[in-house]
Amino acid sequence: MQKEEWLLCPICGNKTRLKIREDTELKNFPLFCPKCKQEVLISIKQFNMSVIKEPDAEPMNL
């Protein structure tokens, strides 16, 4: 049987509405937390989560 874990919000630490398994791989996944109402881009491989920092948008010079 596959091991499963609840995906925790990297900001507030509460459970989200998603479960992941050992073989779950996510890349650039927008994770939304219903508790703190924040959305974060994450990547996951073998239960290791890393938060992806989005570069700030630069103003367009016309």
C-alpha positions in Angstrom: 0.0 0.0 0.0 1.2 3.5 -0.9 2.1 5.9 1.9 -0.1 9.1 1.8 0.2 12.4 3.5 -1.8 15.6 3.7 -0.2 18.5 1.9 0.5 21.3 4.4 0.5 25.0 3.6 4.1 26.3 3.6 2.9 29.7 5.0 0.6 28.8 7.9 1.3 25.0 8.3 -2.4 23.9 8.2 -3.7 21.1 6.1 -4.9 21.9 2.6 -7.5 19.9 0.7 -4.9 17.8 -1.1 -3.3 14.4 -0.3 -0.1 13.3 -1.9 1.4 9.8 -2.3 5.0 8.7 -2.4 5.1 8.7 -6.2 3.5 12.1 -6.6 5.5 14.7 -8.6 4.3 18.3 -9.0 6.0 21.0 -10.9 4.9 24.7 -10.7 1.7 23.8 -8.9 -0.4 26.7 -7.6 -1.3 25.5 -4.0 -4.2 27.4 -2.4 -4.7 27.4 1.4 -8.3 27.7 2.5 -7.2 28.8 6.0 -4.9 31.7 5.2 -6.3 32.4 1.7 -2.8 32.5 0.2 -1.7 30.9 -3.1 1.9 29.6 -3.5 3.7 28.0 -6.4 5.3 24.7 -5.3 7.1 21.7 -6.6 7.0 18.2 -5.0 9.0 15.1 -5.4 9.1 12.2 -2.9 7.3 14.2 -0.2 9.9 17.0 -0.5 8.2 20.3 -1.1 10.0 23.4 -2.4 8.4 26.8 -2.7 9.0 28.6 -6.0 9.6 32.3 -5.7 8.0 34.2 -8.5 10.1 37.0 -9.9 8.3 40.4 -9.6 6.9 41.7 -12.8 8.9 44.4 -14.3 7.2 47.5 -15.8 7.0 47.6 -19.6 9.0 50.4 -21.2 7.2 51.7 -24.3 
